[in-house]
């Protein structure tokens, strides 16, 4: 995991990393119990956390240690990679694999733990608020508490027991997020049981591909459900260069319009705008896990320069050399400053 790399210590911008994960040790223990009991009936969970919790290979072992740290290890890693500030969120699937009562109390505990860390390191960390989608009626309450504690947004780790935020029963979460002007980071989780089969068979269920397919579909479901017509000021952030959706925009617009015109699906209603317009007006994108100049430039071109921001995906892809590569992108200093700093400051209303 260690590498020696020369990173410019005085760039013309602050480097803010926006999809950085942590896990309370208590939650990792609960995950291990869940994995060993096989009670969840979620092959994606068993694949993901069975690997990260039990593998003795160097990468998963280091990730276990770094996930649980909100002090010296994390800050030393940030310093070594030239990262000034992390926006930290509860790692996937967060509280979303538990029952309602456990999820509500674990969300509060993890928010308290993250808040304590932010209090210890106010210039280095900000946080996203974990809520329990299992209790959408209580989301506003925890969100209000989080706003008072200084949190900058909400983390949602994709589906909850196979259900998606496009389902209106979850819309009290959107209502609260819009009312408090808190963006929702729609982070991946492994595909649910009824989707994962052929991916798992080929080892493609995780971050290599399955996460992106599932999360991209989740965002599309939210768009086509009409949620942004109902909540026009709702802001959603997706990582991994938009989970491939920017590349799909032309066909999404064409086929959505064609499907609506033909009345092909009862569930597919007309929307006020094109699919691509919601992507440009309600969505922000981070490059987590994709330190790749052509993809970043494409997204800046088709989604907008004021909507694309930096993320490292610490500790899962802790690769200090990517910072040197991104510093060297063939891009104006002004645009690089937006990418690393300006967009994140705006989206999360950062003051430090
Ligand atoms: Ca991540």
Boltz pocket constraint, residues with backbone or C-beta under 6 A from the ligand:
constraints:
  - pocket:
      binder: B
      contacts: [[A, 19], [A, 21], [A, 187], [A, 288], [A, 313], [A, 314], [A, 316]]
      max_distance: 6.0
